[in-house]
Amino acid sequence: MAGPIRTIRQAARHGMILAVTCRGCGHVARFMASDVVQFVNPVREIEALPFRCGECGVKDCSVKASEYDRDRRPDIVVWRPMRLR
């Protein structure tokens, strides 16, 4: 990579995975950046993505992008995002 990954579009282009951690209860969920980019503005910064914890309902979540290597970590669960009405 030539520089830091800042936007969700850049993370999706590089096939990255997003680890979303709730600051309230510590629950962690992982999403493919290519799935998330379908629901939010692609130029939005990764740290500013609007996630809500599925366990406690808090909107205060931290988001970190990392490379996804299926050979090293085949046991992690990757969720598919969905929009609720």
Salt bridges, closest charged atoms under 4 A:
ASP35 OD2 - ARG80 NE 2.91
GLU55 OE2 - HIS27 NE2 3.76
ASP60 OD1 - ARG23 NH1 2.73
ASP69 OD2 - ARG72 NE 3.70
